[in-house]
Amino acid sequence: MTHTLVASATKEIIIGFDQPFCVIGERINPTGRKKLAAEMNAGNFETVKADALAQMAAGATMLDINAGVTAVNPNETEPPLMVQTLQIVQELVDLPLAIDSSVSSAIKAGLEVVKGRPLVNSVTGEVEKLEEILPLIKKYDVPVVAISNDETGISEDPDVRFEVAKKIVQHAADYGIKPHDIVVDPLVMPIGAMGTAGQQVFALVRRLRNELGVNTTCGLSNISFGLPHRHGINASFIPMVIASGMTSAIMNPCRPQEMEAVHAANVLSGTDENCSRWIKTYRDYKPANAGAPVVAPAAASQEKTGGRRGGRAARRGAAA
Amino acid sequence: MTHTLVASATKEIIIGFDQPFCVIGERINPTGRKKLAAEMNAGNFETVKADALAQMAAGATMLDINAGVTAVNPNETEPPLMVQTLQIVQELVDLPLAIDSSVSSAIKAGLEVVKGRPLVNSVTGEVEKLEEILPLIKKYDVPVVAISNDETGISEDPDVRFEVAKKIVQHAADYGIKPHDIVVDPLVMPIGAMGTAGQQVFALVRRLRNELGVNTTCGLSNISFGLPHRHGINASFIPMVIASGMTSAIMNPCRPQEMEAVHAANVLSGTDENCSRWIKTYRDYKPANAGAPVVAPAAASQEKTGGRRGGRAARRGAAA
């Protein structure tokens, strides 16, 4: 059984086929959020803090941290900003973090200050990138997101994307990095642009799980790009990728429809023991109208990271 | 490719892996609806008519018709009531019907009057039942729902349920009935009582599809029995069983959350070409609050049964 261990200073989480779906909160990311980029550039972390707390309250398993505020000279500006952002967030919330950057020096700087066992997001199949990132993964003994594109770009052919993922896993093995520390992102295309995007990713996730034995993740909302009522598409995509074997996603935990789908899929996958989290979260649920969900209470969601996934049991599992 | 053809007087529908999910409206069923049973017994079909129209408007692909109003002498009372109910419904709506009864004489009476190509619901693996129902299936050249229990009851072991389904398929072959005219119900247990119920049915549906080449169905809402906010569980179960290969379900199409999941899963399975039905249904969608769905407009849903699944293409497909 593949177990990827991530941890904050005191909390350990396992990503795995037999674990509740790992929700990686995507909100702390200034890419495409101009106002947040300007704030962070100016040393104002109020939105970062609010987003950290809100995502934790909504039930995020871990938080992605991106400090890519500028394309101008990122090698100098991004490392200190990544360090500052990580330090602020880990002071505030006790969730494992993902260090998200395309700048290797920012990842390295982040690895030096983050507590616990963060997830590095990401490496690709590009040789230069592999040779920059994999030594850091080995040195700091952390897991990494492997995105299945390389120098030739993102292939529309899922078999090519599988081969890129396989190449990364093999390359990592040369560094002594185990498959359970690689979380493959098979790349999700918008279904509105490519009608086979869903079938592609379901088949790819199954192969990645069965043939490479790796955990998987994705940028969840890509699937619904360009369509009306994106939350409805996202909320059905989640159970379908979970049924196909996906074990985590980078997504917005503050969307109740998507989080309800995560909670329900956990029940149906048998990873919400005795349905206890579902029952805690929804026992007093009152639909706004026939069959339509409203915002779910956050309190029960916060309990998700306690108990059976933490401590020694989790550590044992990660070694398995 | 397995294609099960069902038809009303003028409309043909295919149930198949490459087709939109077949929603079999469950509402016209007096079992457990005392008021409806009393009405039907008294010759009052107003609720039957209203339920037929409402289910069609909500996007049902076909309608299940059950006339089991009494356990007292059903062999005499149920056949004429089944005939009457079928005739009333097929005058009112142009959807294929399922003749749903545990009384063989009621199924036979229904087959004599129903137009098109109805689905018979159901046969089990019990020898007596097989010998009563399969000759009717052969004589009237109609498809049948095969429920995977037999004289020994409903096994909690999914391998046993698979073997019962296989036995029914083999028994049907002796009558010259093809696997594409058998729609297996693998039996869905409540997840609240059996934590593995979801994994069981996902694995069973995959085996039924890959090893027996049959279409599948289920009583959908069984999965959430006893849990709070059942619509949330149902709405995630639908994409998960569809991802596992299920092709139809007996369910309530008047629940917007469940139907939204069906529509979205069709998009994600690639059976809603160009996402056109999704876009028609949800293009003016306004959430009640952040991420929460409201009742979806019914108009676009009604278009679902037109066009590409009907006519000669459908007939050709059914023979494939």
Chai-1 contact restraints between the chains, C-beta under 6 A:
chainA,res_idxA,chainB,res_idxB,connection_type,confidence,min_distance_angstrom,max_distance_angstrom,comment,restraint_id
A,I191,B,V267,contact,1.0,0.0,6.0,A-B,restraint_1
A,G192,B,C275,contact,1.0,0.0,6.0,A-B,restraint_2
A,G195,B,G270,contact,1.0,0.0,6.0,A-B,restraint_3
A,T196,B,G270,contact,1.0,0.0,6.0,A-B,restraint_4
A,G198,B,L268,contact,1.0,0.0,6.0,A-B,restraint_5
A,Q199,B,G270,contact,1.0,0.0,6.0,A-B,restraint_6
A,F202,B,A243,contact,1.0,0.0,6.0,A-B,restraint_7
A,P228,B,Y282,contact,1.0,0.0,6.0,A-B,restraint_8
A,P228,B,R283,contact,1.0,0.0,6.0,A-B,restraint_9
A,P228,B,Y285,contact,1.0,0.0,6.0,A-B,restraint_10
A,H229,B,Y282,contact,1.0,0.0,6.0,A-B,restraint_11
A,H229,B,Y285,contact,1.0,0.0,6.0,A-B,restraint_12
A,H231,B,G291,contact,1.0,0.0,6.0,A-B,restraint_13
A,G232,B,E260,contact,1.0,0.0,6.0,A-B,restraint_14
A,G232,B,A264,contact,1.0,0.0,6.0,A-B,restraint_15
A,I233,B,A264,contact,1.0,0.0,6.0,A-B,restraint_16
A,S236,B,P239,contact,1.0,0.0,6.0,A-B,restraint_17
A,S236,B,A261,contact,1.0,0.0,6.0,A-B,restraint_18
A,S236,B,A264,contact,1.0,0.0,6.0,A-B,restraint_19
A,S236,B,A265,contact,1.0,0.0,6.0,A-B,restraint_20
A,F237,B,L268,contact,1.0,0.0,6.0,A-B,restraint_21
A,P239,B,S236,contact,1.0,0.0,6.0,A-B,restraint_22
A,P239,B,P239,contact,1.0,0.0,6.0,A-B,restraint_23
A,P239,B,M240,contact,1.0,0.0,6.0,A-B,restraint_24
A,M240,B,P239,contact,1.0,0.0,6.0,A-B,restraint_25
A,M240,B,A243,contact,1.0,0.0,6.0,A-B,restraint_26
A,M240,B,L268,contact,1.0,0.0,6.0,A-B,restraint_27
A,A243,B,F202,contact,1.0,0.0,6.0,A-B,restraint_28
A,A243,B,M240,contact,1.0,0.0,6.0,A-B,restraint_29
A,A243,B,A243,contact,1.0,0.0,6.0,A-B,restraint_30
A,A243,B,S244,contact,1.0,0.0,6.0,A-B,restraint_31
A,S244,B,A243,contact,1.0,0.0,6.0,A-B,restraint_32
A,R255,B,G291,contact,1.0,0.0,6.0,A-B,restraint_33
A,P256,B,G291,contact,1.0,0.0,6.0,A-B,restraint_34
A,Q257,B,G291,contact,1.0,0.0,6.0,A-B,restraint_35
A,Q257,B,A292,contact,1.0,0.0,6.0,A-B,restraint_36
A,E260,B,G232,contact,1.0,0.0,6.0,A-B,restraint_37
A,A261,B,S236,contact,1.0,0.0,6.0,A-B,restraint_38
A,A264,B,G232,contact,1.0,0.0,6.0,A-B,restraint_39
A,A264,B,I233,contact,1.0,0.0,6.0,A-B,restraint_40
A,A264,B,S236,contact,1.0,0.0,6.0,A-B,restraint_41
A,A265,B,S236,contact,1.0,0.0,6.0,A-B,restraint_42
A,V267,B,I191,contact,1.0,0.0,6.0,A-B,restraint_43
A,L268,B,G198,contact,1.0,0.0,6.0,A-B,restraint_44
A,L268,B,F237,contact,1.0,0.0,6.0,A-B,restraint_45
A,L268,B,M240,contact,1.0,0.0,6.0,A-B,restraint_46
A,G270,B,G195,contact,1.0,0.0,6.0,A-B,restraint_47
A,G270,B,T196,contact,1.0,0.0,6.0,A-B,restraint_48
A,G270,B,Q199,contact,1.0,0.0,6.0,A-B,restraint_49
A,C275,B,G192,contact,1.0,0.0,6.0,A-B,restraint_50
A,Y282,B,P228,contact,1.0,0.0,6.0,A-B,restraint_51
A,Y282,B,H229,contact,1.0,0.0,6.0,A-B,restraint_52
A,R283,B,P228,contact,1.0,0.0,6.0,A-B,restraint_53
A,Y285,B,P228,contact,1.0,0.0,6.0,A-B,restraint_54
A,Y285,B,H229,contact,1.0,0.0,6.0,A-B,restraint_55
A,A288,B,A288,contact,1.0,0.0,6.0,A-B,restraint_56
A,G291,B,H231,contact,1.0,0.0,6.0,A-B,restraint_57
A,G291,B,R255,contact,1.0,0.0,6.0,A-B,restraint_58
A,G291,B,P256,contact,1.0,0.0,6.0,A-B,restraint_59
A,G291,B,Q257,contact,1.0,0.0,6.0,A-B,restraint_60
A,A292,B,Q257,contact,1.0,0.0,6.0,A-B,restraint_61
A,A292,B,P293,contact,1.0,0.0,6.0,A-B,restraint_62
A,A292,B,V294,contact,1.0,0.0,6.0,A-B,restraint_63
A,P293,B,A292,contact,1.0,0.0,6.0,A-B,restraint_64
A,V294,B,A292,contact,1.0,0.0,6.0,A-B,restraint_65
